[in-house]
């Protein structure tokens, strides 16, 4: 059974109900994510800035790679 959707015993009703366990763990139900780390937030902001500047609803994988490279990320251990 998935860790997000499990049968949870309701302490007040004594019956089983299906519920989103993530909601009970302090996880944002809108994103199903924990709070973003500083690097993640910087990357998401860069993607959002790119989308707004270029009037794009979504970014392609190659655009995503270009955004990451512009932030200074590089691939290590690959021979050219």
N, C-alpha and C positions, 0 to 999 in steps of 0.2 A: 504494500500500500504506500502511496506517495507520502512524503513527510509533510507536504503542505495541506493535503486533504486527508484527514483521518477522522475516524469516529471518536467523538469526544463525549465523555460522560458529563452531563450537566449536574452540578452539585445541588442546584435548587430544585430541579425537576426529577432527578433520579432516572432520566431516560437518556437514551443515546441519540445524538444528533450529529449531523455532518457539519463541520465548521472549518474555517480557515485557521489553522494553528498559527500561521504567521501573525495574525491580528493579536493574538494573546502574547506574543513575544516582543511587542513594541516595534514591529516592523511596519513601515509605511505600506498600507494595503494598496495604494494607488500604483506603486512601483514594485512592490514585493522585494524591495532592496533595503539594505542597511544604509545608514547615513554614508555619503560619499567621502572617501579620503581626499586629501588636498590635491593630489595628482589627478584623480578621477574627475574632481570638480573642475580643475583647470582644463582638462581635455574636453569635457562636456561643454564648457563655456566657449572654447575655441571652435567646436563643431557648430554651436548655436550662432556664434559670430559669423562663421563662414556661410551658414545657411541664410542668415539675414542679409549679409553683404551681397550675396550672389542670387538672392531671391529664389532659393531652392527649398522645396519641402523636405527633401531627403538628400543624403550624400551617398555617392557611389563608393564601392570599396577603394577604388583608386584615389578618390577625393579624401577619404578617411585616412589613407596612408600618407597623402600629401600633408594633411593637417598634423598628423603625428610627427612627421619629419620636420615641419615648420616649428614644432614645439621643442625640437632638439633630440627626439628619439632616434636611435639608430640600431641596426641589427649587428650583434656581436658574433664572432666566431664563424663567419662565412667568408670563404676565400673568393676573391673577385676574379 
